[in-house]
Amino acid sequence: MPARWQSIAAIGGLALLLAVQLLLAQRDALAADARWRPTIGALCGMLRCSVPAWREPDAFTMLSRDVRPHPVAAGTLQIDASFRNDARWSQAWPRLVVSLSDIDGRVLGTRAFTAKEYLGDAAGTQPTLAPGQTAAVSLAVVEPAPGVVAFSFEFR
């Protein structure tokens, strides 16, 4: 009887190890799912593994934005914006995509800015944006063509 229980215990232990190994192997994909992230975070906390930063670009909310001619440099636009992370977890700084359009709605120029470009040296000190945290962005960009009257922002 004890030998049988040892076999059952060994099989159960190996099955548990296989399940943990599968969870760890798929941790990037599982951590991207809000239902699994707490479990994967707790498991990686115990096993000292890393969980990738949360990525949910749709959870960034633009609070204010303004594009106007630069007060000093001709042919340059001053872009000021602020946004907030409304995700449940900290997430990496997004790429900020700015599109400038003319009066007919034709896009005259589009550019994606990395966190290093819009934060400068501060990007290295804080790799993620906490839930509810806001950020202010100030950029000077060359006006792609005269007649820019509209602009849009997108997070990626």
C-alpha positions in Angstrom: 0.0 0.0 0.0 2.7 2.6 0.8 4.4 1.9 -2.6 1.2 2.7 -4.4 0.7 6.0 -2.5 4.3 6.9 -3.3 3.6 6.4 -7.0 0.4 8.4 -6.8 2.2 11.2 -4.9 5.1 11.1 -7.4 2.8 11.4 -10.4 0.8 14.2 -8.7 4.1 16.1 -7.9 5.3 15.7 -11.5 1.9 16.9 -12.8 2.1 19.9 -10.5 5.7 20.7 -11.7 4.5 20.4 -15.4 1.6 22.8 -14.7 4.0 25.3 -13.1 6.5 24.9 -16.0 3.7 25.5 -18.5 2.5 28.7 -16.7 6.1 30.0 -16.6 6.7 29.2 -20.2 3.6 31.1 -21.2 3.9 33.9 -18.6 4.2 36.7 -21.2 1.0 35.8 -22.9 -0.8 35.0 -19.7 0.4 38.3 -18.1 -1.2 40.2 -20.9 -4.6 38.9 -19.9 -6.1 40.8 -16.9 -7.6 37.6 -15.5 -4.3 35.8 -15.3 -2.0 38.7 -14.4 -2.4 38.5 -10.6 -1.7 34.7 -10.6 1.3 35.0 -12.8 2.6 38.0 -10.8 2.3 36.0 -7.5 3.9 32.9 -9.0 6.8 35.0 -10.4 7.1 36.7 -7.1 7.7 33.3 -5.4 10.0 32.0 -8.1 11.9 35.2 -8.7 11.1 35.5 -12.4 10.0 38.6 -14.2 6.6 39.6 -15.5 6.6 41.9 -18.6 5.3 45.4 -18.2 1.5 45.7 -18.7 0.7 47.0 -22.2 -2.8 48.4 -22.7 -2.5 51.5 -25.0 -6.3 52.1 -24.9 -6.1 52.7 -21.2 -4.2 56.0 -21.6 -6.5 58.9 -21.5 -5.6 62.3 -23.0 -6.4 65.0 -20.4 -5.3 68.1 -22.3 -3.6 68.9 -25.6 -2.5 71.9 -27.4 -0.7 72.6 -30.7 0.3 76.1 -31.5 3.0 78.0 -33.4 6.3 78.1 -31.4 6.7 81.5 -29.7 10.4 81.8 -30.8 11.2 79.5 -33.7 9.4 80.2 -37.0 8.1 77.2 -38.9 8.0 75.2 -35.6 5.0 74.0 -33.6 4.8 73.7 -29.9 3.0 70.6 -28.7 1.8 70.4 -25.1 -0.2 67.5 -23.8 -1.0 65.6 -20.6 -2.3 62.1 -20.2 -3.1 59.5 -17.5 -2.7 55.8 -17.1 -6.2 54.4 -16.4 -5.1 50.8 -16.5 -5.2 48.6 -13.3 -1.5 48.1 -13.4 1.6 50.1 -14.1 2.5 50.0 -17.8 5.4 51.0 -20.0 5.4 54.5 -21.4 3.5 54.5 -24.7 4.6 55.7 -28.1 2.8 59.0 -28.7 1.7 59.3 -32.3 0.9 62.9 -33.4 -0.8 63.6 -36.8 -1.2 67.1 -38.2 -3.9 67.8 -40.8 -4.9 70.7 -43.1 -8.4 72.2 -43.4 -9.6 69.5 -45.8 -8.6 66.8 -43.3 -5.6 65.6 -45.3 -2.8 64.4 -43.1 0.3 66.5 -43.7 2.6 64.8 -41.2 2.6 62.0 -38.7 5.3 61.1 -36.2 5.5 58.5 -33.4 7.5 59.8 -30.4 9.2 57.3 -28.0 9.2 57.9 -24.2 12.8 59.0 -24.4 11.9 61.7 -27.0 9.0 63.2 -25.0 10.4 62.6 -21.5 14.1 63.1 -22.1 16.4 61.8 -19.3 13.4 61.2 -17.0 12.5 58.2 -19.2 15.3 56.2 -17.7 14.5 56.9 -14.1 10.9 55.7 -14.2 10.3 52.9 -16.7 6.6 52.6 -16.1 3.6 54.8 -15.5 1.6 53.9 -12.4 -2.2 53.5 -12.4 -3.8 56.9 -12.1 -0.5 58.7 -12.7 -0.4 61.6 -15.1 2.4 62.8 -17.4 3.0 66.1 -19.1 4.6 66.3 -22.6 6.1 69.3 -24.3 7.6 69.0 -27.8 8.8 71.3 -30.5 8.3 69.9 -34.0 9.0 71.3 -37.4 5.7 72.3 -39.2 5.4 69.8 -42.1 3.6 72.3 -44.3 1.9 75.6 -43.9 -1.8 75.4 -43.2 -1.8 72.9 -40.3 -5.2 73.5 -38.6 -6.0 70.1 -37.0 -4.1 67.5 -35.0 -4.8 64.2 -33.4 -3.0 62.0 -30.8 -2.9 58.3 -30.5 -1.2 55.9 -28.0 0.6 52.8 -29.2 
